[in-house]
């Protein structure tokens, strides 16, 4: 038997988060090891599925595409990454090196992505000139063979992540819509899209069959499921339960003092960006009144 589902991006994030929470590797890490949940919009939902809540959920994003522009959450408003040890929320460590010290194969590092391809490669935009959180973590993760789970929606599907990465790079860009970025390619992660999530949760075959939309349904992913009626009924129950999942209501950083700093370095903003002549964003240094109309103003307190 068959069923067809249509997931908006927010509904996809909720589905994917449920799939991640159901992974045997994650369940083991929650009970016997450590789980690190890095910043990201999908990881807001992952944190909620693992902990029941996400601290400062609207700011737990870091880099974001907002108002049609590559942007970020204000670094001074961003909460620490989440570290869970044997099911308990723990305080953050000051650097990524210390966060991953003693991290073993019963641990899981969860990091979202900005691109995914049909071969299971994932790509992460890097706005910080030294790679940010994933730039500092990926070498340790790869060297030790630590489990890296990458929740990412099919709205971010590209033909080839390696090819995309070859066409990016902060120092190679003449123009950039907002923040300038490079891309780190993840070829050894466990990618979880809507397809993997559905197959983790139910005994079904899931196929990506289409997408798109208008009037608030832009980025919708359409998926066909095949399976026994009992399994489809369970999938339909979950699907109808997450329909209408609201989008995150994040805010862009203020442009006049915006720099994509990283908590992976124990350095001040000035120390992370010693060459002040280099612009990380086309809007860097502008007041909100000086921004173009399409890049809507951030709502200011009061």
matplotlib code that plots the C-alpha trace (Angstrom):
import matplotlib.pyplot as plt

x = [0.0, 1.0, 0.7, 1.9, 3.0, 3.9, 6.2, 6.9, 10.5, 9.3, 7.4, 10.5, 12.6, 10.3, 10.1, 13.9, 14.4, 12.1, 14.1, 17.4, 16.0, 15.0, 18.5, 20.2, 23.4, 21.7, 19.7, 23.0, 24.8, 22.0, 22.1, 25.8, 27.8, 27.6, 25.6, 26.7, 24.1, 25.6, 23.7, 21.3, 17.6, 17.0, 19.0, 16.5, 14.0, 16.5, 17.2, 13.5, 13.1, 16.1, 15.5, 11.9, 13.1, 15.8, 17.3, 16.8, 15.4, 15.0, 18.7, 20.0, 20.8, 24.1, 24.3, 20.9, 19.2, 16.8, 15.0, 16.5, 20.1, 22.9, 23.1, 23.5, 22.2, 23.8, 26.9, 26.3, 22.8, 23.6, 23.5, 26.2, 26.0, 24.2, 26.2, 24.3, 26.1, 24.3, 21.0, 21.7, 22.2, 25.7, 27.4, 29.4, 33.1, 35.0, 36.5, 35.7, 38.9, 37.8, 34.2, 35.5, 38.2, 37.4, 34.6, 34.4, 32.4, 29.5, 29.2, 27.4, 28.0, 25.0, 25.5, 23.1, 24.0, 23.2, 23.4, 23.0, 23.4, 22.1, 25.3, 24.8, 27.4, 26.6, 27.9, 28.1, 28.5, 31.5, 31.2, 34.0, 37.4, 38.7, 35.7, 33.6, 32.3, 32.4, 35.8, 37.2, 35.3, 35.5, 39.2, 38.8, 35.7, 37.3, 40.6, 38.9, 36.0, 33.4, 29.7, 28.7, 24.9, 23.8, 20.1, 19.3, 16.1, 15.7, 14.8, 18.6, 19.2, 22.0, 23.4, 26.9, 28.2, 31.9, 31.2, 29.3, 32.3, 34.6, 32.5, 32.7, 35.4, 35.4, 38.5, 37.2, 33.9, 33.5, 30.0, 28.1, 24.5, 25.1, 27.8, 30.6, 31.0, 33.0, 31.8, 33.1, 32.1, 31.1, 31.5, 31.6, 28.6, 25.3, 22.9, 19.3, 16.8, 13.0, 13.6, 15.9, 13.7, 10.6, 12.5, 13.9, 10.4, 8.4, 8.8, 8.3, 10.1, 10.2, 10.9, 11.4, 8.9, 8.7, 8.6, 8.1, 5.1, 3.7, 2.0, 4.0, 4.6, 7.9, 10.4, 7.8, 9.1, 6.7, 7.4, 5.7, 5.7, 5.1, 4.4, 1.8, -1.4, -0.6, 2.7, 1.2, -1.5, 1.2, 3.1, -0.1, -0.8, 2.6, 2.3, -1.0, 0.4, 3.2, 1.2, 1.1, 4.5, 5.3, 8.5, 11.2, 10.9, 14.5, 16.1, 19.0, 22.1, 22.4, 24.6, 26.6, 28.8, 28.2, 31.1, 30.7, 32.7, 33.0, 32.9, 35.4, 38.2, 39.0, 39.7, 37.9, 36.1, 39.1, 41.5, 39.5, 39.3, 42.7, 42.4, 39.6, 39.9, 38.3, 34.5, 32.8, 29.4, 28.2, 26.1, 28.7, 29.0, 25.6, 22.9, 19.4, 18.3, 20.9, 19.9, 18.0, 14.2, 14.2, 16.5, 13.9, 14.8, 15.3, 12.7, 14.3, 13.2, 10.9]
y = [0.0, 3.6, 7.0, 10.4, 13.1, 16.7, 18.3, 22.0, 22.8, 23.1, 19.8, 18.2, 19.4, 17.9, 14.6, 14.4, 15.2, 12.3, 10.0, 11.1, 10.5, 6.9, 6.0, 3.2, 5.1, 8.1, 6.0, 4.3, 7.6, 9.0, 6.1, 5.3, 8.1, 11.7, 13.6, 17.0, 19.0, 21.8, 25.0, 24.8, 25.2, 21.4, 20.8, 23.0, 20.2, 17.5, 19.0, 19.2, 15.5, 14.5, 16.8, 18.0, 21.5, 23.6, 26.4, 29.8, 27.9, 31.1, 31.9, 28.3, 28.7, 30.3, 30.8, 31.2, 32.2, 34.9, 37.6, 35.8, 36.6, 34.6, 35.8, 34.7, 34.9, 37.6, 35.8, 37.6, 36.2, 32.6, 30.0, 27.4, 24.2, 21.4, 18.6, 15.7, 13.1, 9.9, 11.6, 14.7, 18.2, 19.3, 22.7, 23.7, 23.3, 26.4, 25.0, 22.2, 20.4, 20.2, 19.3, 16.2, 15.2, 11.7, 11.4, 7.8, 5.7, 5.6, 9.4, 11.1, 14.5, 16.0, 18.8, 20.0, 21.0, 23.5, 20.9, 17.2, 15.2, 11.9, 10.1, 11.0, 13.8, 16.8, 20.4, 23.0, 26.7, 28.2, 31.9, 32.0, 32.2, 29.3, 27.0, 27.6, 24.8, 22.1, 23.2, 22.6, 19.4, 17.6, 16.8, 15.2, 13.4, 12.0, 11.1, 9.1, 7.7, 9.2, 9.0, 12.2, 12.5, 15.0, 15.9, 17.8, 18.3, 17.5, 21.1, 21.4, 18.8, 19.6, 17.5, 17.2, 18.5, 18.2, 20.2, 22.8, 23.2, 23.7, 26.7, 28.4, 30.0, 33.2, 34.6, 33.7, 35.6, 38.9, 39.3, 37.5, 37.8, 38.7, 36.7, 35.2, 31.5, 28.5, 24.9, 22.0, 18.7, 15.8, 12.4, 10.1, 11.3, 9.5, 11.7, 11.7, 13.3, 12.8, 9.5, 8.0, 9.4, 7.7, 4.4, 4.6, 5.2, 2.8, -0.4, 1.4, 2.4, 6.1, 7.9, 11.6, 12.3, 16.1, 19.5, 23.2, 25.4, 28.9, 31.1, 29.8, 26.3, 27.1, 24.4, 21.7, 18.1, 15.5, 11.8, 8.6, 5.7, 2.0, -0.6, -2.6, -0.9, -1.2, 0.6, 3.2, 3.9, 4.6, 6.9, 8.7, 9.2, 10.8, 12.8, 14.3, 15.0, 17.2, 19.1, 22.8, 22.8, 26.5, 27.9, 29.3, 33.0, 33.9, 37.4, 38.4, 39.9, 43.7, 44.6, 47.5, 45.3, 41.8, 39.4, 35.5, 34.7, 31.1, 29.8, 27.2, 29.8, 31.3, 34.6, 37.9, 39.2, 41.5, 38.6, 36.4, 39.1, 40.9, 42.2, 44.7, 45.7, 42.4, 42.4, 39.3, 40.5, 43.0, 44.7, 44.7, 48.1, 49.4, 50.7, 49.2, 52.4, 51.9, 48.3, 47.6, 47.2, 43.5, 42.8, 43.7, 45.3, 43.3, 44.0, 46.1, 46.0, 48.7]
z = [0.0, -0.6, 1.1, 0.1, 2.6, 2.1, 4.7, 5.1, 6.2, 9.9, 9.7, 8.1, 11.0, 13.6, 11.7, 11.3, 14.9, 15.9, 13.6, 15.2, 18.6, 17.5, 16.3, 18.2, 18.3, 19.9, 22.4, 23.5, 23.8, 25.9, 28.4, 28.5, 26.8, 25.7, 23.1, 21.7, 19.9, 17.9, 16.9, 14.0, 13.2, 12.8, 16.0, 17.9, 17.2, 17.9, 21.3, 22.1, 21.2, 23.3, 26.3, 26.0, 25.5, 23.7, 25.8, 24.0, 21.0, 18.8, 19.2, 19.0, 15.3, 14.6, 10.8, 9.1, 5.9, 6.9, 4.8, 1.8, 2.9, 4.4, 7.9, 11.5, 15.0, 17.0, 18.6, 22.0, 22.1, 21.1, 23.9, 24.3, 22.4, 24.2, 26.0, 27.5, 29.6, 30.5, 29.9, 32.0, 30.6, 31.5, 31.5, 28.4, 28.1, 27.0, 23.8, 21.3, 22.2, 25.8, 24.8, 22.9, 25.3, 26.4, 23.8, 22.7, 20.3, 22.7, 22.2, 19.3, 17.8, 16.1, 13.5, 10.9, 7.3, 4.5, 1.7, 1.1, -2.1, -3.4, -2.4, 1.3, 1.4, 3.5, 3.3, 6.0, 5.3, 7.1, 7.8, 10.3, 8.6, 10.6, 10.0, 13.2, 15.3, 12.7, 11.5, 14.9, 15.6, 12.3, 12.5, 16.0, 14.9, 11.8, 13.4, 16.2, 14.1, 16.4, 15.3, 13.5, 12.9, 10.3, 10.3, 7.1, 5.2, 1.5, 0.8, 0.9, -1.8, -4.3, -7.1, -5.6, -2.3, -3.3, -6.5, -4.5, -2.1, -5.0, -6.0, -2.6, -0.4, 1.5, -0.2, -3.7, -3.7, -5.6, -4.3, -1.5, -0.4, 3.2, 4.9, 2.7, 3.2, 2.3, 2.7, 4.7, 3.2, 5.4, 3.7, 6.7, 8.6, 9.2, 7.2, 8.4, 6.0, 6.0, 4.2, 6.8, 9.6, 8.2, 7.8, 11.3, 12.8, 10.6, 8.6, 5.3, 2.1, 1.6, -1.8, -2.5, -5.3, -5.5, -3.7, -3.7, -2.9, -2.5, 0.1, 3.1, 1.7, -0.1, 0.4, 0.9, 0.4, -1.0, -0.1, -1.1, 1.4, 0.7, 3.3, 5.1, 6.2, 9.9, 9.4, 7.1, 9.7, 12.3, 9.9, 9.1, 12.8, 13.3, 10.1, 11.1, 14.6, 13.3, 10.6, 11.3, 13.1, 13.3, 12.0, 14.3, 14.9, 14.9, 14.4, 12.3, 14.0, 14.1, 11.1, 12.6, 14.8, 13.3, 12.9, 12.7, 15.9, 17.1, 20.7, 19.7, 20.2, 23.6, 21.8, 21.8, 18.7, 18.0, 18.3, 15.9, 13.3, 13.4, 9.8, 10.2, 6.5, 5.5, 5.3, 6.3, 5.1, 2.5, 5.2, 7.9, 9.6, 8.4, 10.7, 10.4, 8.6, 5.9, 4.9, 1.7, 1.9, 1.2, 4.2, 6.7, 9.9, 13.0, 15.7, 18.4, 22.1, 23.2]

ax = plt.figure().add_subplot(projection="3d")
ax.plot(x, y, z, "-o")
ax.set_aspect("equal")
plt.show()
